[in-house]
Amino acid sequence: MTLLGDALHNMTPFRGIGVNTALRDAMALRRALVAVSRGEADLIKALAAYERDMIGYGFAAVQASLKNMERFHATGILARSTTKTLFRAIDHVPPLKAAFLGR
């Protein structure tokens, strides 16, 4: 059994990447299974490689999401105001939004 998406890396909604991460997992798992079906890879080794890769980028995404949540819910008025202003600016300036979303 192997896991993908929220079954492995459940994250806050504060980066908006949960579904993207799950889709990336599915694509990587599909690639591994196709390689096995073509005889290009051993099943156990292909799944192990998929899981190693997924754990690396998946938990990095979870950490980024958690940091954004902590910033958004900061207790200090200055930190909270700065964060909200930053998110509003990012949402309204297309180049910033693209950079923030990694596009």
Backbone as ProteinMPNN parsed JSONL, in Angstrom:
{"seq_chain_A": "MTLLGDALHNMTPFRGIGVNTALRDAMALRRALVAVSRGEADLIKALAAYERDMIGYGFAAVQASLKNMERFHATGILARSTTKTLFRAIDHVPPLKAAFLGR", "coords_chain_A": {"N_chain_A": [[0.838, -1.166, 0.0], [0.493, 2.205, -0.787], [0.555, 5.732, -0.209], [-1.136, 8.799, -1.152], [-1.623, 12.295, -1.801], [-3.867, 13.969, 0.472], [-3.984, 11.872, 2.253], [-1.44, 11.377, 2.994], [-0.021, 13.873, 3.252], [-1.574, 16.032, 4.823], [-2.695, 19.301, 4.821], [-2.827, 22.78, 5.827], [-5.154, 25.247, 4.525], [-3.762, 27.492, 3.758], [-1.973, 28.036, 1.735], [-2.975, 27.135, -0.494], [-2.362, 24.811, -1.977], [-2.951, 22.163, -1.644], [-4.563, 20.428, -3.293], [-3.08, 20.591, -5.643], [-0.714, 19.36, -4.838], [-1.657, 16.781, -4.302], [-2.436, 16.044, -6.892], [0.042, 16.081, -8.135], [1.232, 13.97, -6.762], [-0.396, 11.857, -7.709], [0.235, 11.891, -10.447], [2.974, 11.248, -10.358], [2.869, 8.698, -9.187], [1.425, 7.359, -11.155], [3.292, 7.471, -13.272], [5.306, 5.83, -12.194], [3.948, 3.366, -11.991], [3.307, 2.866, -14.666], [5.864, 2.533, -15.737], [6.521, 0.155, -14.455], [4.586, -1.568, -15.578], [5.452, -1.634, -18.195], [7.7, -3.063, -17.97], [9.998, -1.75, -17.339], [10.782, -1.167, -14.807], [11.113, -2.441, -11.459], [8.44, -3.356, -9.329], [8.43, -2.931, -6.441], [10.756, -1.378, -6.087], [10.147, 0.8, -7.725], [7.881, 1.871, -6.436], [9.036, 2.516, -3.975], [10.851, 4.515, -4.743], [9.062, 6.428, -5.698], [7.709, 7.043, -3.286], [9.812, 8.09, -1.7], [10.481, 10.434, -3.138], [8.008, 11.771, -3.079], [7.596, 12.188, -0.336], [9.608, 14.006, 0.209], [8.961, 16.44, -1.37], [6.327, 16.722, -0.596], [6.196, 17.058, 2.244], [7.639, 19.402, 2.419], [5.86, 21.152, 1.208], [3.766, 21.024, 3.058], [5.02, 22.205, 5.294], [5.46, 24.816, 4.283], [2.823, 25.647, 3.953], [1.938, 25.566, 6.61], [3.602, 27.533, 7.77], [2.615, 29.804, 6.448], [0.024, 29.819, 7.505], [0.578, 30.3, 10.214], [1.709, 32.86, 10.025], [-0.478, 34.273, 9.056], [-2.249, 34.093, 11.17], [-1.005, 35.489, 13.176], [-0.419, 36.889, 16.4], [0.253, 39.508, 17.089], [-0.675, 42.85, 16.332], [0.701, 44.365, 14.398], [2.142, 42.394, 12.951], [0.006, 40.828, 12.01], [-1.43, 42.708, 10.472], [0.496, 43.397, 8.559], [0.875, 40.916, 7.268], [-1.718, 40.419, 6.205], [-1.936, 42.616, 4.488], [0.153, 42.048, 2.737], [-0.775, 39.61, 1.569], [-3.078, 40.577, 0.29], [-1.946, 42.359, -1.553], [-0.428, 40.578, -3.102], [-2.504, 39.088, -4.222], [-3.661, 40.967, -5.914], [-1.744, 41.826, -7.724], [-0.662, 40.618, -10.592], [2.049, 39.602, -11.441], [3.266, 39.196, -8.916], [1.476, 37.387, -7.793], [1.768, 35.19, -9.513], [4.449, 34.538, -8.983], [4.283, 33.904, -6.268], [2.637, 31.676, -6.347], [4.27, 29.989, -7.657], [4.435, 29.834, -10.423]], "CA_chain_A": [[0.0, 0.0, 0.0], [1.181, 3.491, -0.78], [-0.371, 6.836, 0.024], [-0.951, 10.005, -1.935], [-2.51, 13.4, -1.446], [-4.125, 14.265, 1.875], [-3.76, 10.693, 3.085], [-0.064, 11.455, 3.484], [0.358, 15.217, 3.681], [-2.736, 16.875, 5.062], [-2.156, 20.618, 5.112], [-3.746, 23.899, 5.996], [-5.511, 25.846, 3.232], [-3.146, 28.804, 3.678], [-1.111, 28.224, 0.577], [-3.801, 26.749, -1.63], [-1.642, 23.855, -2.821], [-3.277, 20.786, -1.278], [-5.006, 19.666, -4.47], [-1.953, 20.502, -6.575], [0.205, 18.356, -4.317], [-2.297, 15.477, -4.528], [-2.345, 15.752, -8.332], [1.445, 15.751, -8.406], [1.395, 12.602, -6.256], [-1.062, 10.921, -8.627], [1.009, 11.834, -11.685], [4.215, 10.522, -10.084], [2.515, 7.29, -8.986], [1.072, 6.829, -12.48], [4.544, 7.255, -14.004], [5.977, 4.658, -11.618], [3.207, 2.154, -12.351], [3.457, 2.65, -16.113], [7.209, 1.971, -15.919], [6.442, -1.251, -14.028], [3.798, -2.34, -16.552], [6.258, -1.764, -19.417], [8.874, -3.877, -17.667], [11.162, -0.867, -17.195], [11.125, -1.017, -13.386], [10.587, -3.398, -10.504], [7.335, -2.735, -8.604], [8.814, -2.468, -5.105], [11.727, -0.293, -6.235], [9.449, 1.962, -8.301], [7.056, 2.461, -5.376], [9.933, 3.113, -2.974], [11.363, 5.773, -5.309], [7.922, 7.351, -5.691], [7.457, 7.482, -1.914], [10.917, 8.953, -1.26], [10.323, 11.729, -3.805], [6.773, 12.387, -2.602], [7.785, 12.63, 1.04], [10.427, 15.221, 0.152], [8.239, 17.646, -1.782], [5.056, 16.805, 0.127], [6.367, 17.653, 3.557], [8.058, 20.796, 2.211], [4.614, 21.883, 0.954], [3.054, 21.111, 4.342], [5.719, 23.203, 6.11], [5.18, 26.142, 3.721], [1.429, 25.936, 4.274], [1.868, 25.829, 8.044], [4.212, 28.843, 8.019], [1.666, 30.823, 6.003], [-1.064, 29.86, 8.474], [1.08, 30.96, 11.426], [1.827, 34.286, 9.727], [-1.825, 34.837, 8.902], [-2.882, 34.121, 12.482], [-0.091, 36.085, 14.15], [-1.168, 37.565, 17.468], [0.563, 40.935, 17.123], [-1.43, 43.641, 15.364], [1.58, 44.739, 13.296], [2.4, 41.192, 12.143], [-1.236, 40.442, 11.341], [-1.725, 43.717, 9.449], [1.494, 43.252, 7.495], [0.573, 39.695, 6.522], [-2.942, 40.612, 5.419], [-1.62, 43.553, 3.405], [0.97, 41.308, 1.777], [-1.63, 38.692, 0.815], [-3.941, 41.376, -0.596], [-1.106, 42.85, -2.651], [-0.116, 39.432, -3.965], [-3.721, 38.721, -4.944], [-4.034, 41.996, -6.892], [-0.641, 42.115, -8.647], [-0.434, 39.337, -11.282], [3.394, 39.014, -11.355], [3.481, 38.706, -7.547], [0.639, 36.203, -7.615], [2.408, 34.091, -10.236], [5.661, 34.157, -8.246], [3.849, 33.287, -5.013], [2.079, 30.358, -6.657], [5.303, 29.166, -8.283], [4.123, 29.646, -11.858]], "C_chain_A": [[0.887, 1.235, 0.0], [0.14, 4.596, -0.685], [-0.114, 7.973, -0.948], [-1.924, 11.065, -1.453], [-2.656, 13.589, 0.049], [-3.963, 13.059, 2.791], [-2.351, 10.722, 3.674], [0.286, 12.836, 4.005], [-0.868, 16.135, 3.72], [-2.233, 18.252, 5.48], [-3.241, 21.67, 5.282], [-4.08, 24.472, 4.619], [-4.77, 27.157, 2.958], [-2.092, 28.96, 2.605], [-1.864, 27.82, -0.68], [-3.154, 25.723, -2.539], [-1.967, 22.402, -2.512], [-3.663, 19.925, -2.468], [-3.867, 19.526, -5.465], [-0.956, 19.444, -6.133], [-0.359, 16.953, -4.534], [-2.226, 15.085, -5.998], [-0.914, 15.399, -8.733], [1.746, 14.331, -7.935], [0.833, 11.591, -7.25], [-0.279, 10.772, -9.925], [2.296, 11.027, -11.482], [3.947, 9.029, -9.886], [2.162, 6.637, -10.317], [2.337, 6.528, -13.285], [5.263, 6.007, -13.507], [5.289, 3.37, -12.045], [3.279, 1.844, -13.843], [4.828, 2.042, -16.401], [7.232, 0.5, -15.521], [5.707, -2.071, -15.076], [4.549, -2.539, -17.863], [7.495, -2.629, -19.205], [10.139, -3.06, -17.483], [11.618, -0.739, -15.742], [10.493, -2.141, -12.58], [9.535, -2.685, -9.645], [7.774, -2.147, -7.261], [9.784, -1.292, -5.195], [11.062, 0.968, -6.784], [8.589, 2.653, -7.245], [7.91, 3.129, -4.308], [10.489, 4.45, -3.475], [10.271, 6.831, -5.328], [7.703, 7.91, -4.29], [8.555, 8.4, -1.393], [10.768, 10.367, -1.834], [9.123, 12.485, -3.235], [6.936, 12.91, -1.172], [8.609, 13.918, 1.063], [9.629, 16.455, -0.212], [6.941, 17.81, -1.012], [5.19, 17.475, 1.479], [6.908, 19.077, 3.479], [6.82, 21.664, 1.967], [3.814, 22.056, 2.242], [3.697, 22.183, 5.222], [5.445, 24.623, 5.608], [3.752, 26.571, 4.052], [1.272, 26.301, 5.75], [2.47, 27.194, 8.391], [3.275, 29.968, 7.593], [0.503, 30.946, 6.978], [-0.619, 30.598, 9.74], [1.228, 32.461, 11.216], [0.462, 34.954, 9.687], [-2.51, 35.002, 10.254], [-1.961, 34.678, 13.567], [-0.892, 36.889, 15.175], [-0.899, 39.064, 17.527], [-0.173, 41.68, 16.023], [-0.568, 44.032, 14.16], [1.839, 43.546, 12.375], [1.162, 40.79, 11.364], [-1.562, 41.422, 10.208], [-0.773, 43.605, 8.264], [1.187, 42.03, 6.63], [-0.656, 39.869, 5.65], [-2.701, 41.564, 4.255], [-0.808, 42.863, 2.321], [0.116, 40.377, 0.932], [-2.56, 39.437, -0.134], [-3.159, 41.887, -1.798], [-0.789, 41.727, -3.629], [-1.327, 39.069, -4.814], [-4.046, 39.706, -6.061], [-2.939, 42.35, -7.895], [-0.243, 40.801, -9.327], [0.994, 38.792, -11.227], [3.727, 38.477, -9.952], [2.708, 37.42, -7.304], [1.271, 34.995, -8.294], [3.657, 33.597, -9.503], [5.304, 33.423, -6.966], [3.335, 31.876, -5.238], [3.077, 29.454, -7.37], [5.053, 28.9, -9.747], [5.128, 30.344, -12.727]], "O_chain_A": [[1.898, 1.294, 0.699], [-1.021, 4.4, -1.044], [0.98, 8.101, -1.499], [-2.915, 10.769, -0.787], [-1.705, 13.399, 0.807], [-3.817, 13.227, 4.001], [-2.108, 10.15, 4.736], [0.838, 12.957, 5.099], [-1.145, 16.893, 2.79], [-1.425, 18.358, 6.403], [-4.402, 21.467, 4.928], [-3.366, 24.21, 3.651], [-5.118, 27.867, 2.014], [-1.378, 29.963, 2.594], [-1.441, 28.126, -1.795], [-3.37, 25.753, -3.75], [-1.331, 21.499, -3.055], [-3.15, 18.818, -2.633], [-3.697, 18.466, -6.068], [-0.414, 18.713, -6.962], [0.376, 16.039, -4.907], [-1.983, 13.921, -6.318], [-0.692, 14.524, -9.569], [2.433, 13.576, -8.624], [1.485, 10.604, -7.592], [-0.141, 9.666, -10.448], [2.664, 10.217, -12.334], [4.712, 8.191, -10.365], [2.551, 5.499, -10.579], [2.449, 5.47, -13.904], [5.77, 5.218, -14.305], [5.948, 2.399, -12.415], [3.309, 0.677, -14.232], [4.94, 1.132, -17.222], [7.888, -0.311, -16.174], [6.156, -3.162, -15.429], [4.304, -3.516, -18.571], [8.246, -2.895, -20.144], [11.238, -3.615, -17.473], [12.719, -0.257, -15.478], [9.476, -2.713, -12.97], [9.728, -1.527, -9.274], [7.509, -0.977, -6.985], [9.646, -0.317, -4.456], [11.379, 2.077, -6.355], [8.569, 3.881, -7.166], [7.55, 4.188, -3.793], [10.583, 5.408, -2.709], [10.52, 7.994, -5.011], [7.53, 9.118, -4.124], [8.264, 9.385, -0.715], [10.909, 11.36, -1.12], [9.206, 13.678, -2.946], [6.441, 13.992, -0.857], [8.332, 14.818, 1.855], [9.611, 17.423, 0.547], [6.496, 18.937, -0.796], [4.4, 18.352, 1.828], [6.661, 19.878, 4.38], [6.743, 22.787, 2.466], [3.247, 23.122, 2.484], [2.989, 22.986, 5.83], [5.223, 25.532, 6.409], [3.508, 27.73, 4.391], [0.553, 27.24, 6.09], [1.915, 27.928, 9.21], [3.152, 30.973, 8.294], [0.042, 32.054, 7.253], [-1.36, 31.425, 10.273], [0.917, 33.249, 12.109], [0.272, 36.051, 10.213], [-3.268, 35.951, 10.455], [-2.13, 34.367, 14.746], [-1.914, 37.492, 14.846], [-1.759, 39.818, 17.981], [-0.279, 41.187, 14.901], [-1.051, 44.03, 13.028], [1.764, 43.678, 11.153], [1.253, 40.449, 10.185], [-1.929, 41.003, 9.11], [-1.189, 43.706, 7.109], [1.234, 42.105, 5.402], [-0.637, 39.503, 4.475], [-3.208, 41.341, 3.155], [-1.048, 43.065, 1.13], [0.258, 40.348, -0.29], [-2.804, 38.975, -1.248], [-3.649, 41.853, -2.927], [-0.874, 41.91, -4.844], [-1.186, 38.773, -6.0], [-4.65, 39.317, -7.061], [-3.193, 43.109, -8.83], [0.43, 39.966, -8.722], [1.154, 37.596, -10.983], [4.381, 37.443, -9.813], [3.216, 36.482, -6.69], [1.307, 33.905, -7.723], [3.897, 32.393, -9.411], [5.945, 32.433, -6.614], [3.566, 30.984, -4.421], [2.778, 28.295, -7.657], [5.423, 27.843, -10.258], [5.024, 30.293, -13.953]]}, "name": "protein", "num_of_chains": 1, "seq": "MTLLGDALHNMTPFRGIGVNTALRDAMALRRALVAVSRGEADLIKALAAYERDMIGYGFAAVQASLKNMERFHATGILARSTTKTLFRAIDHVPPLKAAFLGR"}
